[in-house]
Amino acid sequence: MTDFFKGKRVLLTGHSGFKGSWMSRLLILAGADLTGYSLTPPSDPALFHLLGLDRDMNSVTGDVRDYDGLLRVMRDVKPEIVFHLAAQPIVRESYRSPRETFDTNVMGTVNLLEAVRQTDSAVSVVNVTTDKVYLNREVMRGYREDDPLDGYDPYSNSKSCSDLVTHSYRNSFFSEGPAVSTARAGNVIGGGDFAADRILPDCVRAAVRGEPVVLRNPNSVRPYQHVLEPLFAYLLIAERQAVDPSLQGAYNVGPAESDAVTTGEIADLFIRFWGREARRESRSDGGPHEAGLLMLDCAKIRDVLGWRPVWNIEEAVRRTVEWFGVWADGGSVTEITDRQIKEYGDLYAKLEE
Ligand SMILES: NC(=O)c1ccc[n+]([C@@H]2O[C@H](COP(=O)([O-])OP(=O)(O)OC[C@H]3O[C@@H](n4cnc5c(N)ncnc54)[C@H](O)[C@@H]3O)[C@@H](O)[C@H]2O)c1
């Protein structure tokens, strides 16, 4: 990582979540003057608490649906860089609570961009959407940034809308800046994800309880990657577009195509690396529709920004299991988190040379 973020005022929404906690730690280590804005952590335990992040940053509890609250924080902080991660991010939850999902994910984005517009301090904004923004035709090729946006379920569709809202703000209001991009990353795995309805946390919970890992859709193909991969990409986008606004746009962020694996293969890797008693079984619970095949074409971010994945899927699962092993044994999660960041960062820097 460069020293671009050192001393920079950064606002991060969703800082109390899984990706937000890793991102907070990264930005703290990079020397940023960091403020987070989000609801309280969405899980218990929560990586945010395990890392004691509120000691090293200005952590604000607030709702992105509360425009006045968001604007107040934006005016206080006057961030130069903004990362928008706050969202209701679970597909199944979006079937249970579609209104809340659209409200948070779409109006939350509108509120954030409007607060940016009214504050005039930001030079660079990254809105984190997802690979699920695309109209999924279940085709055997990766989606490209200019493919149509039309997610199927309320979560995916709310993120398609969030992406489109971002384009509208850029076209309508931000011709003089800030530079604004959307980043469409695939499913991530990593230590400290305690969310329900996600494959690796499900594996860890089952293994700790000595129960089999139950897979709902063992044949679903997803572009899984370690959480550090998209986070380094978000940092790169934010930095590069701040310097050269012509780089703003939409960027897919995913693994090499050879690393798009099935949920069953992820569970098998988990079992291999866990090294203690763990087994799996497949059982559909008749849940709602979820995409079966989803792949991303990441040529743009590679060709334009020079970003490329660092850890393949095996390494990503190994690192995740390593992290949860330390946590399960009562070890220092800050130490393992910082070590993984350092080891990832060293390799990333080498690939950049
Ligand atoms: N985890 C993945 O595999 C994945 C993949 C692609 C994209 N994403 C995106 O990355 C972002 C972070 O995901 P995550 O996995 O860390 O999720 P998470 O559930 O762990 O964290 C979500 C964060 O958003 C906050 N939040 C939720 N509703 C809010 C509201 N109304 N107001 C303010 N804050 C609110 C939560 O408090 C939390 O800090 C989301 O935008 C998600 O859509 C995640």
The ligand as an SDF file (V2000), in Angstrom:
LIG
                    3D

 44 48  0  0  0  0  0  0  0  0999 V2000
  -19.7500  -10.0790    2.1090 N   0  0  0  0  0  0  0  0  0  0  0  0
  -19.7950  -10.2780    0.7850 C   0  0  0  0  0  0  0  0  0  0  0  0
  -19.5890  -11.3940    0.2900 O   0  0  0  0  0  0  0  0  0  0  0  0
  -20.0660   -9.1050   -0.1300 C   0  0  0  0  0  0  0  0  0  0  0  0
  -19.9270   -9.2950   -1.5170 C   0  0  0  0  0  0  0  0  0  0  0  0
  -20.1380   -8.2200   -2.3720 C   0  0  0  0  0  0  0  0  0  0  0  0
  -20.4900   -6.9880   -1.8530 C   0  0  0  0  0  0  0  0  0  0  0  0
  -20.6480   -6.8340   -0.5140 N   0  0  0  0  0  0  0  0  0  0  0  0
  -21.0170   -5.4970   -0.0110 C   0  0  0  0  0  0  0  0  0  0  0  0
  -20.0260   -5.0680    0.9100 O   0  0  0  0  0  0  0  0  0  0  0  0
  -20.6370   -4.2400    1.9110 C   0  0  0  0  0  0  0  0  0  0  0  0
  -20.2910   -4.7490    3.2850 C   0  0  0  0  0  0  0  0  0  0  0  0
  -20.7860   -6.0820    3.4290 O   0  0  0  0  0  0  0  0  0  0  0  0
  -20.4800   -6.9690    4.7050 P   0  0  0  0  0  0  0  0  0  0  0  0
  -20.3550   -8.3560    4.2260 O   0  0  0  0  0  0  0  0  0  0  0  0
  -19.3760   -6.3800    5.4670 O   0  0  0  0  0  0  0  0  0  0  0  0
  -21.8500   -6.8300    5.5030 O   0  0  0  0  0  0  0  0  0  0  0  0
  -22.1340   -6.7110    7.0810 P   0  0  0  0  0  0  0  0  0  0  0  0
  -23.5550   -7.0680    7.3020 O   0  0  0  0  0  0  0  0  0  0  0  0
  -21.0970   -7.4210    7.8530 O   0  0  0  0  0  0  0  0  0  0  0  0
  -21.9620   -5.1550    7.3520 O   0  0  0  0  0  0  0  0  0  0  0  0
  -22.9410   -4.2230    6.9460 C   0  0  0  0  0  0  0  0  0  0  0  0
  -22.6160   -2.8800    7.5620 C   0  0  0  0  0  0  0  0  0  0  0  0
  -23.6380   -1.9510    7.1630 O   0  0  0  0  0  0  0  0  0  0  0  0
  -24.1990   -1.3570    8.3330 C   0  0  0  0  0  0  0  0  0  0  0  0
  -25.6050   -1.0280    8.0970 N   0  0  0  0  0  0  0  0  0  0  0  0
  -26.6170   -1.8520    7.7360 C   0  0  0  0  0  0  0  0  0  0  0  0
  -27.7510   -1.1420    7.6180 N   0  0  0  0  0  0  0  0  0  0  0  0
  -27.4290    0.1630    7.8970 C   0  0  0  0  0  0  0  0  0  0  0  0
  -28.1520    1.3700    7.9440 C   0  0  0  0  0  0  0  0  0  0  0  0
  -29.4620    1.4080    7.6720 N   0  0  0  0  0  0  0  0  0  0  0  0
  -27.4930    2.5010    8.2680 N   0  0  0  0  0  0  0  0  0  0  0  0
  -26.1670    2.4830    8.5550 C   0  0  0  0  0  0  0  0  0  0  0  0
  -25.4340    1.3690    8.5250 N   0  0  0  0  0  0  0  0  0  0  0  0
  -26.0600    0.2220    8.2020 C   0  0  0  0  0  0  0  0  0  0  0  0
  -24.0350   -2.3790    9.4390 C   0  0  0  0  0  0  0  0  0  0  0  0
  -24.1240   -1.7590   10.7100 O   0  0  0  0  0  0  0  0  0  0  0  0
  -22.6310   -2.8860    9.1030 C   0  0  0  0  0  0  0  0  0  0  0  0
  -21.6800   -1.9700    9.5790 O   0  0  0  0  0  0  0  0  0  0  0  0
  -22.1330   -4.2200    1.6070 C   0  0  0  0  0  0  0  0  0  0  0  0
  -22.4160   -3.0620    0.8630 O   0  0  0  0  0  0  0  0  0  0  0  0
  -22.3170   -5.4630    0.7570 C   0  0  0  0  0  0  0  0  0  0  0  0
  -23.4440   -5.3510   -0.0730 O   0  0  0  0  0  0  0  0  0  0  0  0
  -20.4410   -7.8670    0.3630 C   0  0  0  0  0  0  0  0  0  0  0  0
  1  2  1  0
  2  3  2  0
  2  4  1  0
  4  5  1  0
  4 44  2  0
  5  6  2  0
  6  7  1  0
  7  8  2  0
  8  9  1  0
  8 44  1  0
  9 10  1  0
  9 42  1  0
 10 11  1  0
 11 12  1  0
 11 40  1  0
 12 13  1  0
 13 14  1  0
 14 15  2  0
 14 16  1  0
 14 17  1  0
 17 18  1  0
 18 19  2  0
 18 20  1  0
 18 21  1  0
 21 22  1  0
 22 23  1  0
 23 24  1  0
 23 38  1  0
 24 25  1  0
 25 26  1  0
 25 36  1  0
 26 27  1  0
 26 35  1  0
 27 28  2  0
 28 29  1  0
 29 30  1  0
 29 35  2  0
 30 31  1  0
 30 32  2  0
 32 33  1  0
 33 34  2  0
 34 35  1  0
 36 37  1  0
 36 38  1  0
 38 39  1  0
 40 41  1  0
 40 42  1  0
 42 43  1  0
M  CHG  2   8   1  16  -1
M  END
$$$$
